[in-house]
Amino acid sequence: MLKPQWLRVKAPQKERIGRVSNLLRGLNLNTVCEEASCPNIGECFSGGTATFLIMGPGCTRACPYCDIDFDKSVRALDPTEPVRLGEAVSLMKLSHVVITSVNRDDLKDGGASQFVECISEIRKRSPMTTIELLVPDFCGNWDALNTVMEACPNVLNHNIETVPRLYQRVRPQGKYKRSLALLKCVHDNWPKAYIKSGLMVGLGEIDSEVLEVMSDLRKNQVDIITIGQYLSPGPKHLKVESFVSPEQFKHYQLVGEKEMGFLQVISSPLTRSSYHAGEVKRLMEIYPR
């Protein structure tokens, strides 16, 4: 399916991207920007920002929409990774950092302890940096979630990804209600955290289903949502069923902010989970907790 004009991305500035990429390679760190073939890598790397991918690069789930490699082998966590990540945040002088991970269903705590160590190392070196975590569902292990939240991340993000009807095909190892329960659990037990989620469109859903998911997220106390166009990474992945127009994305934003009461809806064809994530600092000033 031919991409429409609004999905064309401006060529990145190679020199500035190279500086960030070289720094990350030197510290042996992965980014979701590269591993998941994000279309915004030029904009983000040129601006000196990145979303760090820990415990990877291989993932224990094989979601058919994702470009991250599947790896079901048991791998020990690298105890030096949090130190290297903290150093990168300091060197890049980040005011806001996003940390995500591959799914580590092979670990008893799903990798929760590694998230905590990363938060600790960042705060040692960059105490003014706000921290956003984009976490997996921990297979419903709320003790693991508790471990993460006790480290007090400023933002907790967990993506709902798609509408319930498509879960079997798009996210076969995930559960829609489990993801909603995780988000509500964060709100109920850690009310100072800002809660975020996101979904992809263009996978065969209809407009009313997207609005229903948005409503479910708001009912479960999500503050911020991201909505973006699904782009297939390759022929072995799910195909794009439709390209959603910029006008429809704008409609989602207006409904979400004006009618449903989200603090922010970031909705556009190229939006991804961490797109413009630094704007959350502005929300924290407007809506302090």
N, C-alpha and C positions, 0 to 999 in steps of 0.2 A: 504494500500500500504506500503510495507516494506521500511524503510528508508535505503538509501545507506550508505556506510562506511564513506563518507566525512561529514555526518551530525551527527556523534557521538560526544558528548561533554564530555570533561574531567570532572570527578567528582570534584565539588567545595570544597574548603577548609572551612569546616564548622565553624571553630573557628573564622576566619576572617570575614566570612559572618555574623556570629552571632553578632559580635561587631557592624557592620553597621546596621543590622536589629534591634538590641536592641535600638540603638540610635534613629532610626526612630520611633520605637514603643513608646519610651519614650516621644517623641515630638508629637506623634499622627499625623504622616505624612504618606502619601501614596506614593508609587513609581510605575511607569509603569512597572518596572522590575518585580514586584510581581503580580500586578493586571492583566497584560497582558501575564503572564507566559513566559517571555522572555527567550530564550535558553542561553543567555549570562549572566544571573544573577550571576553565579559563578565567571566568569572573572571580572565583574564590581564590585560586592560587595567585592571580595577578594582584588581588587585594591583600595578600599575605595571610589568608585564613585557610583552615582545613578542618575537616571532621575526622578525628582519629578513630581508627578501627583497631580494637585490642583483641587479644586472644586468637588472632587469626594467622594467616588469611583464610584458612579452610573452615567451612561451616558444617555442622553435623545435620543440618536440614538441607533438603534439595528443593527449595521453592522454585517452581518453573518460571517465575518472572524475574528472578534475581541472577546477576552475573557473577556473584561470588562463588568460588569453587566449593564443591561438595567434598567433605573429608570426614569420614565416619571413624577414623582411627583415633585412639586415645592419645592425647598429647599433654604433657605436663605444662603448667603455666610457667612463663618466664618471669622469675622474680625481679629481673632488672628492667622489665618493660615499663612499670610505673615511674621509675627513676628517669629513664630516657624520655618518657612523655612529659614529665614535669620540666625537664631541661628544654625540650622543644617549645613548650608554652612560654617559658621565660625568654628564650632567645627570639621568639617571634613577637614578643610583647603583646600577647593577645589579651584583650579586655573581656572576651567571652569565648569559651571553648566548648565544643561539643565532643563527647566521647561516646562511641557506640561500640558494639561488638558483634562478632558472629555468634550464632547459637552454639552453646557448649552443653548440649544435653548429656554429654559423657561425664560431666562434673556434678558432684553431689549438690553444690550450691549454684550451679549454672554459671559460675564465674563471678558471683556477687563480690567475693573477697577481692578480686582483682580490680573491680570498679572502685572499691573503697581505698585500696592502696594508691590508685591513680589520683583520686581526690586528695588524699593526704600529701602526695608528692607535689601536686600543683599548688596547694595552699602553702606549702613550705617556701616555695620559690616565687609565687605570684599571688600573694594573699588578696589582692583586689580583683583578681579575675573571677568572673561569675562562671559557674559550671553547669552545663546541661548534659544529662545522661539520656541516651536513647537505648533503652534496655529491651531484651527479649522478654517473653512471658514467663521464663523460669519454670515452665511446665506446671504452673499453678502453685509453686513452692513459695508461699507468702513469708516463710522464715527467711528465704533468700532475699526477697524484696525488702523485708525489715532490715536486713544487714546493710543493704544499699542505702536505704532512706535514713538510717541512723547516722550516716556520714553527711547528711544535710546538703544534698545537691540543690542548687537554686531552681532548676527546672528538671522535671522528670517527664520524659517523652517515651511513649510506647505506641507504635503505629497499629491502627486497626486494619490498614492496608486495602480492604475491599469490602463489598457488601456481603451480607450473610449468604445469599443464594450462590455466590461464586467461591465460597471458602473451599469446598471440596476440590475444585479445580485449581484455584490460585494459591491457596495456603493450606494444603492438606494436613499438615502437622500442627496447625493452629486451631484455636477455637474462639469464635466470635465472642461468646458470653464470657469466656475466661479473660479475654483481653479487656472487656468492659469492667469486669470485676477487679482487675489489677488497677485500673485507673481510679475507680471509686475507692479502693482500699487506700491509695495514696492520699486522696482528698480527706477521707475520714480520719486518718491517723497522723498525717503530716500537713496540716492546713496552711502552713507558710510556704510550701512548695508550689510553684506554678506548674500546671499539668498540661501536657501537650500530646497531640496525636495527629496522625495523617493518613490519607488514603490516596490511591491511584484511581484514575478514571480512564475509560477507553478500553476496558476489558470485557465489555458486554453488558454492563449495568445500564439501568435506565435512570432518568432524572429523579423520579420519585424515590428510588432506592438510595441514591446519594443523599437526598434530603432527610430520609429516615435515619441513615447512619449518623448524619450531623446531629439530628435530634437526640439520638441515643447517646452520643458523646457528651452533649451538653447536659442531659439528664444525669450523667455520671460525673458531672462537675469538671469536665475538661475546659480549660481556659483558652487554649490556642490550638488551631488546627491548620494543617497544610493540605492543599489539594492540588495535585499535578497530573499531567498527562503521562500515562504509561507508554514507554518506548521499549520495544523488544530489543534485548541485547544481541540476539542472533537467531538463526534458524532452529535451534534446539529449544528455544524458549517459547513461551506463549506469544501468539501473534497479537498485534493491535487490531481490535475489532472496530474502533472508530476514533476519529480525532475530534476532540471537544473544542468548540470555538472559544476564543478569548471572551466573547460576550457571555457565554454560559459560565465560565469561570468567575467573571465579575458578578454574575447573578448569585452564585454560591456565596461569594464574599458578602454581598449586601444582605442576603437573607440571614447568614450566620451572625453578622455583627449587629444588624438593625433589628432583627426579629427574634433570634434565638439567644442573643446575649453573650456571645463569645467576646473575650477581650480583643482577640485578633484572629482574622482568617486570612491566611496567605494563600491565594488561589490564582494560579496562572498556568499556562501550558508547561513551562519549564520549572515550576516549583518542585522542590524535593524537601525531604524532612528537615534538613538543616539550612535550607535556603533563607538568607537574611536572618539567621538565627540571632545575630547580635542585636537585633531590634528589641529583643526581650528586655534589654536593660532600660530602654525607654518606657516599656510597660511597667517595669518595677518602680519607676519613679512616679508614674501616673497612678498606679494602683499598688501602693506599698502594702506589705504584709508583715 
